[in-house]
Amino acid sequence: MRILDRSVYVGPSAYAHFPVIRLILDLEALEAWPTGKLGPAFVDALVEALPGLAEHGCSYREPGGLIRRMKEDEGTWLGHVLEHVAIELQNVAGEDVTFGKTRSVDDRPGVYSVVYEYAQREEGIAAGELAQRLICSLLPAEIRPDDIVPADWDWPEARDAFIRYAQRRALGPSTTSLVKAAEERNIPWLRLNDQSLVQLGHGRYQQRIQATVTGRTSHIAVELAGDKEETNKILGSLGLPVPRQELVQTVEQAQRAARRLGLPVVTKPYNGNHGRGISIRLNSEQEIAEGFAKAREISRSVIVETYLEGDDHRLLVVNGELVAATRRTPGHVVGDGTHTIAELVEIVNQDPRRGIGHEKVLTRIELDAQAEMMMARVEVTAQSIPAEGQVIHLRSTANLSTGGTATDVTDVIHPDNRDMAVRAIRAIGLDVGGVDFLSTNITESYKSIGGGICECNAAPGFRMHVAPSEGKPRDVAGPVIDMLFPPGAPARVPIAAITGTNGKTTTARMLAHIAKMAGYTPGLTTTDGVYIDGQRTVEGDMTGPVSARMVLADPQIDLAVLETARGGLLRAGMGVSKVDVGAVLNVQSDHLGMKGIDTLEQLAEVKRIVVEIAEECAVLNADDPQVLRMSGYTDAKVICYVTMNPQHGLVREHIRAGGRACALEGGINGQMITLYDKGSHIPLLWTHLIPATLEGRAMHNVQNAMVAAAIAFSMGIKLDAIRQGLRTFDSTFFQAPGRMNVYSEHPFKVLFDYGHNAHAVGVMADLAERLDVSGRRIVVLAGPGDRRDQDLRDIADAVAGRFDHYICRRDDALRGRASDEVPKLQAARLRERGVAESAISVIPDEQEAIDAGLGMGQAGDLLLIFADALVRSWKQVIKFKPEGAPETTTAAARVEPVDAPAQVEEVFVPSQWDGVVRDERGIHLSREQDD
């Protein structure tokens, strides 16, 4: 049983709309050993190891379904078993995950695709690996893969180690409750580090929490709460009940302070938390010395204070209101006259509510040094047998993390005690704070029976309130979220996700430009970087989930435009769980035969994810059959069809039914982009007024503009802003590098594009034919080396017969091919299509090929360049000096790699790129990156 490959999907993918892990699992010889053949002994041993498996319903959808299936005549295969074990292991660690799916891989006997849900990435990966070892450890010796299971492997030890590993990486119970409360209010969240720092909300609406400390929590208040001496003084000065105390640094000082205060006393660290280092009810100098030493392990200074009788209560105050009160009881056992203390601890720990750390509602009690100290005080040991009803305390403090229990008393707390807690937290200045209050009876006023405040806590734990041992659970996280996001306050920014084989970068840039014209501060992800309000902040291919989260975490943005590429979807899924508008431009042959995608139908399944998670609107190109079929896979409130065919029957019926559409309509003055919605007919803009369409001739950019307009309209952007955005967006290298850039400063015209598949190349060839050209048409052609031979031939087919001269080149990255293999293959295809030998030049190097094309250009010619290294190639175009031009230079001189800021300044490139050190390929938009 081997794990051949692993993919971790952080968001919606082809497998689920939530995070999942996919394993490619080869059962090898175990393919011949389904559970039916392994027999009931294997199944029983597995359930003994993980009793929770008995609750898995599997395909029977009822508890016990998995066990039933495993014990059937044939049973089920071990890949399916591994899926359930990986899920159950996470359940044991405290995560609520349930989804799994296992399927055989076509044409590969014994190989399975195992998909299962996860809550935390590293925990999910470890769960799959531990599931593999557990299953193998239970197999008969003759078929057990011994190299997977170590000889000294111990399942209980491995299980507990996994739980601890998972808890170190999981959000704590308090943070989890806050995240859950945010989700219930439809507030998105992002985990910002490996601890408990979480962003709630998107962009400029975000709030941050770290455990129960919020972005609004005063730093001074936190410092003050940590200073127990100052807290005591402030609360005492307000007449609030506090014990008398002294701050000491030595054992002798502690003992003298105890004599002055009067025994018994309490010792505790000056700045401790979670009950660590606290010793209570100290009655002798020896006990005081031991308590001092224990506190000194936590803090250099130690507090000695008067001991207050009563039960320990935690009073939780949020935003000036008491929201929960809990009585806490230290970890203890109750004698029965029969069992030893050690045996009683074991019995208590058998409570299914007790687990390791924060795994469950209660934590297991440990017989450690503190327990021994508490037993020594009452002169018993772990082997002593307490009398029936005798309570043996094993902890001096009542924290749940050390085995304590919690009883909710919110409904019975006396109003005076409630007001006292609120006053105390307000005095410290905390927005979320916990008061530790000792009282013999919380239902009576401290004014009449006494009691006192031990301390005030910043970042108080919520576990005791949301899951008390006894009493009513309290929603204490909800008031915190309501404080951060009052009713009606925004938490989300509008999000648009755009995908397609071609045109997505231009469309995304158009939409971001429209949004900026409308007054938004847009965040944009594209194939060449992340842009915040028009300024590039990160360079590189940014079309995957990491960049999406990067944009949504930026505190400036109030609208997000996410170019979403095939590669990112296949590698890791989407970076957001849902979007307002999802748009698909087209599905064309590109990247086929890679990463398991062999057909257009499979490629469409991947790209339609963006409309599957669209909430408000799905924008679909009705002229593409693959995209049109996606309408059946979206739950968006509205579908907006985009068509360049005014006779499109389905769109016509959609419009007549009151649906939304964007259509291209002919008129006496040209072609008009028109919107339809709820029966309204809205002429938007003549295509010849959009600079990026080259007076309406560039039909692919007409379509891109239509999609951008449809998305903007569906996001609620005003019509005037949409018109202004389209009228001011052009296809210059500055606004859209490598997307139909035109250079007209030479006697001939240069058309510069990044097209790298047959459809994109064909679109540009169509444009070249529509442009008025008095001279020749010349093309510099290429294709990515990692594409199939047929794809490269299709690229050649897209230009064959349309140009007067063809220069065939290759990309810098050979991707496994010979240095001249791609240009020779395409040149051969051109010959097959009837292009004369004299009209074909094979010049493998990109720089030399572009120089040759520039040198060939004459007045009236059109040179179409398909470029790879965009900045470098654009520099070649604009620095080229035609023959006879002033300031003569060598036309064929190679442009050296840009490797220093001074060199960048010599060339006109977008201001976002000025002064940036680059490699020899400039932007380096490689074919593999442009997914």
TIKOL-670592 format. One record per residue (C-alpha): x, y negated, z negated; residue number from 1. Coordinates in steps of 0.2 Angstrom, whole numbers, plus 5000, padded with zeros to 4 digits. Layout:
// TIKOL-670592
X	Y	Z	NUM
...
***
This chain:
// TIKOL-670592
5000	5000	5000	1
5009	4984	5006	2
5004	4966	5007	3
5010	4961	5024	4
5004	4943	5024	5
4995	4931	5013	6
4986	4915	5017	7
4979	4903	5003	8
4965	4892	5009	9
4962	4877	4998	10
4945	4872	5005	11
4932	4877	5019	12
4939	4889	5031	13
4933	4903	5043	14
4931	4914	5028	15
4922	4903	5015	16
4917	4885	5011	17
4927	4886	4995	18
4945	4891	4990	19
4950	4909	4995	20
4965	4920	4997	21
4967	4931	5012	22
4978	4946	5011	23
4983	4957	5026	24
4985	4974	5017	25
4992	4990	5024	26
4986	5005	5015	27
4998	5016	5024	28
4996	5034	5018	29
4983	5029	5006	30
4971	5026	5021	31
4968	5045	5019	32
4963	5043	5001	33
4946	5033	4998	34
4939	5033	4981	35
4928	5048	4985	36
4943	5059	4988	37
4952	5052	4973	38
4938	5058	4962	39
4929	5051	4946	40
4944	5052	4936	41
4952	5037	4946	42
4936	5027	4945	43
4934	5030	4926	44
4952	5025	4923	45
4950	5009	4933	46
4934	5004	4923	47
4943	5008	4907	48
4957	4996	4911	49
4944	4983	4917	50
4927	4986	4909	51
4920	4971	4918	52
4921	4980	4934	53
4905	4990	4928	54
4895	4973	4931	55
4901	4971	4949	56
4886	4973	4961	57
4895	4975	4977	58
4884	4979	4992	59
4870	4985	4981	60
4869	4968	4973	61
4865	4974	4956	62
4876	4978	4940	63
4885	4995	4943	64
4884	4994	4962	65
4903	4995	4964	66
4905	5010	4953	67
4891	5018	4962	68
4899	5015	4978	69
4916	5021	4973	70
4909	5037	4967	71
4899	5041	4982	72
4904	5056	4993	73
4916	5046	5004	74
4918	5032	4992	75
4926	5016	4998	76
4944	5012	5003	77
4957	5004	4991	78
4958	4988	5000	79
4940	4985	4995	80
4944	4990	4977	81
4959	4978	4977	82
4947	4964	4981	83
4936	4968	4966	84
4950	4970	4954	85
4958	4954	4959	86
4941	4945	4956	87
4939	4954	4939	88
4957	4950	4933	89
4953	4931	4936	90
4936	4934	4926	91
4946	4941	4912	92
4957	4926	4912	93
4942	4915	4910	94
4939	4910	4928	95
4921	4911	4936	96
4925	4918	4953	97
4914	4931	4962	98
4916	4931	4981	99
4925	4944	4990	100
4925	4952	5007	101
4936	4966	5015	102
4936	4971	5033	103
4947	4982	5043	104
4958	4974	5056	105
4954	4979	5074	106
4966	4991	5082	107
4977	4993	5067	108
4972	5009	5057	109
4974	5007	5038	110
4976	4988	5039	111
4963	4977	5030	112
4959	4959	5029	113
4955	4957	5010	114
4948	4940	5005	115
4944	4935	4988	116
4939	4919	4979	117
4951	4910	4967	118
4951	4896	4955	119
4969	4892	4953	120
4982	4895	4967	121
4996	4903	4957	122
4984	4913	4946	123
4975	4919	4962	124
4991	4925	4970	125
4996	4934	4954	126
4979	4942	4953	127
4981	4950	4970	128
4999	4957	4965	129
4993	4963	4948	130
4978	4972	4956	131
4990	4981	4968	132
5000	4987	4954	133
4986	4992	4943	134
4978	5002	4957	135
4994	5011	4962	136
4998	5015	4943	137
4981	5025	4942	138
4984	5035	4958	139
4990	5054	4957	140
5008	5056	4955	141
5010	5064	4972	142
5003	5049	4982	143
5008	5035	4970	144
5020	5022	4978	145
5033	5021	4964	146
5042	5006	4971	147
5027	4995	4967	148
5025	5000	4949	149
5040	4999	4938	150
5044	5014	4928	151
5042	5005	4911	152
5026	4996	4916	153
5013	4994	4903	154
4995	4989	4908	155
4989	4981	4892	156
5005	4971	4891	157
5004	4966	4910	158
4986	4961	4907	159
4989	4950	4892	160
5005	4942	4901	161
4993	4938	4916	162
4980	4930	4905	163
4994	4919	4897	164
5001	4915	4914	165
4984	4910	4921	166
4980	4899	4906	167
4996	4890	4907	168
4991	4885	4925	169
4972	4883	4923	170
4963	4867	4917	171
4960	4867	4899	172
4942	4870	4892	173
4940	4851	4889	174
4946	4846	4906	175
4935	4860	4914	176
4920	4854	4905	177
4923	4836	4912	178
4926	4843	4930	179
4910	4853	4928	180
4900	4838	4923	181
4907	4828	4937	182
4902	4842	4949	183
4884	4842	4942	184
4883	4823	4946	185
4890	4826	4964	186
4906	4817	4960	187
4922	4824	4969	188
4938	4828	4960	189
4956	4832	4964	190
4969	4839	4952	191
4984	4828	4953	192
4997	4839	4944	193
5000	4856	4936	194
4993	4850	4920	195
4977	4841	4916	196
4978	4825	4926	197
4963	4825	4937	198
4956	4811	4948	199
4937	4810	4948	200
4930	4801	4964	201
4938	4795	4980	202
4948	4781	4985	203
4944	4764	4977	204
4930	4772	4967	205
4942	4784	4958	206
4943	4786	4939	207
4957	4797	4931	208
4956	4809	4916	209
4970	4819	4907	210
4961	4831	4896	211
4949	4820	4887	212
4960	4804	4888	213
4952	4793	4902	214
4959	4779	4913	215
4950	4767	4902	216
4957	4774	4885	217
4968	4760	4877	218
4986	4764	4875	219
4987	4754	4859	220
4972	4765	4853	221
4981	4781	4857	222
4997	4775	4848	223
4987	4770	4833	224
4977	4786	4832	225
4994	4795	4832	226
5000	4784	4818	227
4991	4792	4803	228
4998	4780	4791	229
4992	4765	4800	230
4975	4773	4804	231
4973	4776	4786	232
4976	4758	4782	233
4965	4751	4795	234
4950	4762	4791	235
4953	4759	4772	236
4953	4740	4775	237
4936	4742	4782	238
4929	4751	4767	239
4928	4768	4776	240
4932	4783	4766	241
4950	4789	4767	242
4961	4798	4756	243
4976	4789	4747	244
4993	4794	4755	245
5011	4790	4756	246
5024	4792	4770	247
5040	4801	4765	248
5056	4807	4773	249
5063	4819	4760	250
5057	4834	4749	251
5060	4824	4733	252
5050	4809	4740	253
5036	4821	4744	254
5036	4829	4727	255
5036	4811	4718	256
5022	4805	4729	257
5012	4820	4725	258
5014	4817	4706	259
5009	4799	4709	260
4994	4804	4720	261
4989	4818	4708	262
4988	4837	4713	263
4982	4845	4723	264
4989	4837	4739	265
4990	4839	4758	266
5006	4837	4768	267
5005	4834	4787	268
5016	4828	4801	269
5016	4809	4804	270
5012	4811	4822	271
5006	4829	4824	272
4990	4836	4832	273
4980	4852	4834	274
4982	4855	4816	275
5000	4860	4818	276
5011	4858	4802	277
4997	4854	4790	278
4997	4862	4773	279
4982	4860	4761	280
4978	4861	4743	281
4997	4861	4737	282
4998	4863	4718	283
5016	4865	4714	284
5033	4858	4718	285
5037	4874	4727	286
5022	4873	4738	287
5025	4855	4742	288
5043	4859	4747	289
5036	4873	4759	290
5023	4861	4766	291
5035	4847	4768	292
5047	4859	4778	293
5033	4865	4789	294
5027	4847	4793	295
5046	4842	4796	296
5046	4855	4810	297
5034	4844	4820	298
5039	4826	4814	299
5054	4817	4805	300
5042	4808	4794	301
5029	4817	4783	302
5013	4811	4775	303
5007	4816	4758	304
4989	4813	4754	305
4976	4817	4741	306
4967	4833	4744	307
4948	4831	4748	308
4936	4845	4744	309
4924	4850	4757	310
4921	4858	4774	311
4931	4852	4789	312
4920	4843	4802	313
4924	4836	4819	314
4913	4821	4823	315
4914	4817	4842	316
4911	4799	4847	317
4910	4794	4866	318
4907	4776	4872	319
4902	4770	4854	320
4889	4784	4851	321
4891	4800	4841	322
4887	4814	4853	323
4892	4830	4843	324
4896	4836	4826	325
4904	4853	4822	326
4908	4861	4805	327
4925	4870	4807	328
4930	4885	4797	329
4948	4891	4797	330
4952	4909	4803	331
4948	4921	4789	332
4942	4939	4786	333
4928	4945	4773	334
4932	4960	4763	335
4921	4975	4763	336
4930	4985	4749	337
4936	4998	4762	338
4948	4991	4775	339
4964	4982	4773	340
4967	4964	4778	341
4976	4970	4794	342
4962	4982	4798	343
4949	4968	4795	344
4959	4956	4807	345
4958	4970	4820	346
4939	4972	4818	347
4937	4953	4819	348
4947	4953	4835	349
4936	4966	4843	350
4922	4953	4844	351
4920	4951	4863	352
4920	4932	4861	353
4938	4932	4855	354
4952	4931	4868	355
4970	4925	4871	356
4972	4906	4869	357
4957	4897	4878	358
4952	4912	4888	359
4935	4914	4878	360
4924	4905	4866	361
4935	4911	4851	362
4953	4914	4849	363
4961	4930	4842	364
4967	4929	4824	365
4986	4933	4822	366
4995	4939	4807	367
5009	4927	4808	368
5020	4917	4796	369
5006	4905	4792	370
4994	4920	4788	371
5007	4927	4776	372
5009	4911	4767	373
4990	4909	4765	374
4989	4927	4759	375
5004	4924	4747	376
4994	4910	4739	377
4981	4922	4733	378
4993	4936	4730	379
4988	4948	4743	380
4997	4956	4758	381
4991	4963	4775	382
4989	4980	4767	383
4978	4974	4753	384
4960	4979	4752	385
4949	4964	4748	386
4934	4966	4737	387
4917	4966	4746	388
4912	4948	4750	389
4929	4941	4746	390
4935	4928	4759	391
4953	4928	4763	392
4959	4913	4773	393
4973	4916	4785	394
4974	4898	4791	395
4975	4881	4782	396
4967	4872	4796	397
4951	4875	4806	398
4957	4873	4823	399
4949	4885	4836	400
4965	4888	4844	401
4972	4897	4829	402
4957	4908	4826	403
4944	4896	4818	404
4926	4896	4821	405
4914	4881	4824	406
4896	4878	4819	407
4886	4864	4827	408
4878	4852	4815	409
4874	4838	4826	410
4855	4838	4822	411
4857	4838	4803	412
4871	4825	4801	413
4866	4811	4789	414
4864	4794	4798	415
4877	4786	4786	416
4890	4799	4791	417
4885	4796	4809	418
4888	4778	4808	419
4904	4780	4798	420
4911	4790	4813	421
4906	4777	4825	422
4914	4763	4815	423
4930	4773	4813	424
4932	4776	4832	425
4928	4758	4836	426
4940	4752	4823	427
4954	4762	4832	428
4948	4756	4849	429
4945	4773	4857	430
4932	4776	4871	431
4933	4795	4867	432
4938	4800	4849	433
4936	4813	4836	434
4935	4810	4818	435
4940	4824	4806	436
4929	4822	4791	437
4929	4832	4775	438
4912	4834	4766	439
4904	4846	4755	440
4887	4843	4763	441
4886	4834	4780	442
4868	4832	4778	443
4871	4820	4763	444
4878	4803	4764	445
4897	4801	4760	446
4891	4786	4749	447
4883	4797	4737	448
4893	4814	4737	449
4910	4808	4743	450
4921	4814	4757	451
4934	4807	4767	452
4941	4804	4784	453
4957	4814	4787	454
4962	4807	4803	455
4955	4800	4820	456
4960	4809	4836	457
4963	4803	4853	458
4960	4817	4867	459
4949	4827	4855	460
4945	4845	4861	461
4928	4849	4868	462
4928	4868	4866	463
4921	4868	4849	464
4906	4857	4855	465
4902	4865	4872	466
4904	4883	4866	467
4902	4884	4847	468
4903	4900	4837	469
4886	4896	4830	470
4872	4883	4834	471
4867	4874	4850	472
4880	4870	4863	473
4882	4851	4867	474
4885	4842	4883	475
4899	4831	4877	476
4907	4830	4894	477
4891	4822	4902	478
4892	4806	4892	479
4910	4804	4897	480
4906	4805	4915	481
4892	4793	4913	482
4903	4781	4905	483
4916	4782	4919	484
4902	4782	4933	485
4886	4773	4926	486
4870	4778	4936	487
4871	4770	4953	488
4890	4767	4953	489
4899	4774	4969	490
4911	4789	4967	491
4913	4795	4985	492
4919	4786	5001	493
4911	4790	5018	494
4921	4804	5026	495
4922	4808	5044	496
4931	4824	5051	497
4935	4825	5069	498
4941	4840	5078	499
4943	4846	5096	500
4956	4853	5108	501
4959	4836	5116	502
4955	4818	5112	503
4953	4819	5093	504
4968	4808	5089	505
4962	4794	5100	506
4944	4796	5094	507
4950	4795	5076	508
4960	4780	5079	509
4946	4771	5088	510
4934	4775	5073	511
4947	4769	5060	512
4949	4753	5070	513
4930	4751	5071	514
4929	4753	5052	515
4942	4740	5049	516
4933	4728	5060	517
4918	4731	5049	518
4927	4726	5034	519
4932	4743	5027	520
4949	4748	5021	521
4951	4765	5031	522
4962	4779	5027	523
4967	4789	5043	524
4976	4805	5046	525
4982	4809	5063	526
4995	4820	5072	527
5009	4806	5069	528
5005	4801	5051	529
4994	4794	5038	530
4988	4777	5039	531
4981	4766	5025	532
4972	4750	5032	533
4982	4752	5048	534
4999	4754	5041	535
5008	4770	5042	536
5013	4777	5025	537
5018	4794	5029	538
5026	4800	5046	539
5024	4817	5054	540
5009	4829	5058	541
4996	4825	5045	542
4981	4834	5051	543
4979	4847	5037	544
4972	4848	5020	545
4987	4840	5011	546
4985	4824	5021	547
4967	4824	5018	548
4969	4824	5000	549
4983	4811	5001	550
4971	4799	5009	551
4957	4802	4997	552
4968	4800	4982	553
4974	4782	4988	554
4966	4769	4977	555
4964	4757	4992	556
4953	4766	5004	557
4934	4765	5005	558
4932	4776	5020	559
4941	4791	5027	560
4944	4797	5045	561
4952	4814	5045	562
4959	4821	5061	563
4957	4840	5058	564
4968	4851	5068	565
4966	4870	5073	566
4983	4874	5064	567
4978	4867	5048	568
4961	4875	5048	569
4970	4892	5051	570
4984	4890	5039	571
4975	4882	5024	572
4957	4877	5028	573
4951	4859	5025	574
4956	4848	5011	575
4938	4842	5007	576
4923	4853	5003	577
4911	4842	5012	578
4911	4827	5024	579
4898	4814	5028	580
4900	4816	5047	581
4908	4831	5056	582
4912	4829	5075	583
4918	4841	5088	584
4924	4834	5105	585
4928	4850	5115	586
4934	4867	5114	587
4947	4871	5128	588
4960	4884	5131	589
4975	4879	5121	590
4985	4889	5108	591
4976	4905	5113	592
4985	4921	5108	593
4992	4913	5093	594
4988	4916	5074	595
4974	4929	5079	596
4964	4917	5091	597
4963	4925	5108	598
4947	4918	5115	599
4938	4902	5117	600
4924	4909	5106	601
4936	4912	5092	602
4943	4895	5093	603
4926	4888	5093	604
4922	4897	5076	605
4937	4889	5069	606
4933	4871	5075	607
4915	4872	5070	608
4920	4872	5051	609
4919	4853	5052	610
4901	4853	5056	611
4897	4867	5044	612
4902	4856	5030	613
4894	4840	5037	614
4881	4833	5025	615
4873	4818	5034	616
4877	4821	5053	617
4885	4833	5065	618
4891	4824	5081	619
4892	4837	5095	620
4898	4835	5113	621
4882	4842	5122	622
4892	4844	5139	623
4903	4857	5131	624
4894	4874	5130	625
4905	4880	5115	626
4902	4864	5106	627
4883	4864	5110	628
4881	4881	5102	629
4888	4874	5085	630
4871	4865	5082	631
4865	4882	5075	632
4878	4882	5062	633
4876	4865	5053	634
4865	4860	5038	635
4868	4842	5042	636
4852	4831	5040	637
4855	4824	5058	638
4862	4831	5074	639
4869	4818	5086	640
4872	4824	5103	641
4884	4815	5115	642
4882	4817	5133	643
4889	4809	5149	644
4875	4817	5159	645
4860	4807	5159	646
4850	4822	5166	647
4854	4833	5151	648
4838	4842	5148	649
4841	4847	5130	650
4847	4830	5125	651
4832	4822	5133	652
4820	4833	5123	653
4830	4830	5107	654
4828	4811	5110	655
4810	4813	5114	656
4808	4822	5097	657
4815	4807	5089	658
4833	4814	5087	659
4849	4805	5088	660
4860	4804	5103	661
4874	4794	5112	662
4872	4794	5131	663
4881	4787	5146	664
4868	4778	5157	665
4871	4770	5174	666
4866	4752	5179	667
4868	4739	5192	668
4883	4732	5182	669
4891	4749	5178	670
4889	4762	5165	671
4882	4758	5148	672
4885	4768	5132	673
4868	4769	5124	674
4862	4775	5107	675
4845	4784	5103	676
4839	4786	5086	677
4821	4789	5079	678
4813	4783	5095	679
4824	4768	5097	680
4834	4764	5113	681
4850	4754	5109	682
4861	4748	5123	683
4878	4747	5115	684
4892	4742	5127	685
4897	4742	5145	686
4911	4755	5148	687
4922	4742	5158	688
4922	4731	5143	689
4932	4744	5133	690
4951	4741	5136	691
4955	4759	5132	692
4944	4765	5147	693
4954	4755	5160	694
4938	4746	5166	695
4928	4762	5164	696
4940	4773	5175	697
4947	4784	5161	698
4932	4794	5158	699
4940	4804	5145	700
4942	4788	5134	701
4924	4784	5139	702
4919	4800	5130	703
4931	4797	5116	704
4923	4780	5113	705
4905	4787	5114	706
4910	4800	5100	707
4918	4786	5090	708
4903	4775	5092	709
4891	4790	5087	710
4901	4793	5071	711
4902	4775	5066	712
4883	4773	5069	713
4880	4789	5059	714
4891	4782	5044	715
4880	4766	5044	716
4892	4754	5052	717
4883	4740	5060	718
4881	4739	5079	719
4891	4722	5080	720
4906	4730	5071	721
4905	4745	5083	722
4905	4734	5098	723
4919	4723	5092	724
4930	4738	5087	725
4928	4746	5104	726
4931	4729	5113	727
4947	4727	5104	728
4954	4744	5104	729
4966	4747	5119	730
4977	4761	5124	731
4994	4753	5121	732
5008	4762	5114	733
5006	4751	5098	734
4988	4757	5095	735
4988	4775	5102	736
5006	4781	5106	737
5006	4794	5119	738
4988	4793	5123	739
4986	4786	5141	740
4998	4772	5138	741
5000	4760	5154	742
5016	4751	5158	743
5014	4738	5172	744
5030	4728	5171	745
5039	4738	5185	746
5035	4736	5203	747
5026	4753	5201	748
5014	4758	5187	749
5018	4771	5174	750
5004	4781	5165	751
5012	4789	5149	752
5003	4803	5140	753
5005	4817	5128	754
4994	4830	5137	755
5000	4847	5134	756
4986	4859	5139	757
4977	4862	5156	758
4962	4852	5151	759
4971	4837	5145	760
4983	4837	5160	761
4968	4839	5172	762
4959	4824	5164	763
4974	4813	5167	764
4976	4819	5185	765
4958	4814	5187	766
4962	4797	5181	767
4977	4796	5192	768
4966	4799	5207	769
4953	4786	5202	770
4966	4772	5200	771
4969	4761	5215	772
4986	4766	5221	773
4994	4759	5237	774
5009	4770	5237	775
5013	4787	5231	776
5007	4797	5216	777
5022	4806	5206	778
5020	4817	5191	779
5033	4823	5178	780
5025	4839	5172	781
5029	4851	5157	782
5021	4864	5146	783
5025	4870	5128	784
5036	4885	5128	785
5026	4895	5115	786
5011	4895	5126	787
5006	4910	5137	788
5012	4911	5155	789
4995	4909	5161	790
4992	4893	5151	791
5008	4886	5159	792
5001	4891	5176	793
4984	4883	5172	794
4993	4867	5168	795
5002	4867	5185	796
4985	4871	5193	797
4977	4856	5185	798
4989	4844	5195	799
4992	4855	5211	800
4987	4845	5227	801
4984	4829	5218	802
5001	4821	5219	803
5015	4817	5232	804
5029	4823	5221	805
5031	4835	5206	806
5045	4834	5194	807
5045	4850	5182	808
5054	4849	5166	809
5054	4858	5149	810
5052	4852	5131	811
5067	4850	5119	812
5061	4864	5109	813
5063	4880	5120	814
5052	4891	5108	815
5060	4907	5113	816
5061	4904	5132	817
5076	4901	5143	818
5081	4883	5146	819
5074	4882	5163	820
5060	4895	5162	821
5045	4884	5160	822
5049	4872	5174	823
5053	4886	5186	824
5037	4895	5181	825
5027	4880	5184	826
5036	4876	5200	827
5033	4893	5207	828
5014	4891	5203	829
5014	4874	5212	830
5021	4883	5228	831
5008	4897	5226	832
4995	4883	5227	833
5002	4876	5243	834
5013	4862	5237	835
5028	4860	5249	836
5045	4864	5242	837
5051	4847	5247	838
5038	4839	5235	839
5045	4849	5220	840
5060	4845	5209	841
5065	4856	5194	842
5074	4845	5181	843
5074	4854	5165	844
5080	4841	5153	845
5066	4829	5148	846
5077	4813	5149	847
5084	4817	5165	848
5067	4821	5172	849
5059	4805	5167	850
5074	4795	5173	851
5072	4804	5190	852
5054	4799	5191	853
5058	4781	5186	854
5071	4781	5199	855
5060	4788	5213	856
5046	4774	5209	857
5044	4761	5222	858
5032	4746	5224	859
5014	4752	5223	860
5018	4769	5217	861
5010	4777	5201	862
5021	4788	5190	863
5012	4799	5178	864
5023	4805	5164	865
5018	4819	5152	866
5030	4816	5137	867
5035	4826	5122	868
5048	4815	5112	869
5036	4800	5113	870
5047	4786	5106	871
5062	4791	5115	872
5053	4793	5132	873
5043	4777	5130	874
5060	4768	5127	875
5066	4775	5144	876
5051	4768	5152	877
5052	4750	5146	878
5071	4749	5147	879
5072	4755	5164	880
5078	4742	5177	881
5072	4745	5195	882
5085	4743	5208	883
5088	4724	5213	884
5081	4718	5196	885
5091	4705	5186	886
5103	4711	5172	887
5108	4727	5182	888
5109	4742	5172	889
5111	4760	5177	890
5094	4767	5180	891
5099	4785	5176	892
5107	4781	5159	893
5101	4792	5146	894
5093	4784	5131	895
5102	4790	5115	896
5093	4797	5100	897
5086	4784	5088	898
5097	4786	5072	899
5098	4769	5064	900
5087	4755	5061	901
5097	4743	5072	902
5094	4754	5087	903
5075	4754	5083	904
5075	4735	5083	905
5081	4734	5101	906
5065	4742	5108	907
5047	4737	5107	908
5038	4750	5096	909
5023	4749	5084	910
5027	4738	5069	911
5023	4752	5058	912
5039	4761	5065	913
5051	4746	5064	914
5067	4750	5054	915
5063	4768	5051	916
5077	4781	5053	917
5072	4795	5065	918
5079	4811	5072	919
5084	4813	5091	920
5066	4816	5096	921
5059	4799	5089	922
5041	4803	5082	923
5045	4821	5085	924
5027	4826	5089	925
5031	4844	5093	926
5018	4855	5102	927
5017	4866	5087	928
5013	4852	5076	929
4999	4845	5087	930
4987	4858	5082	931
***
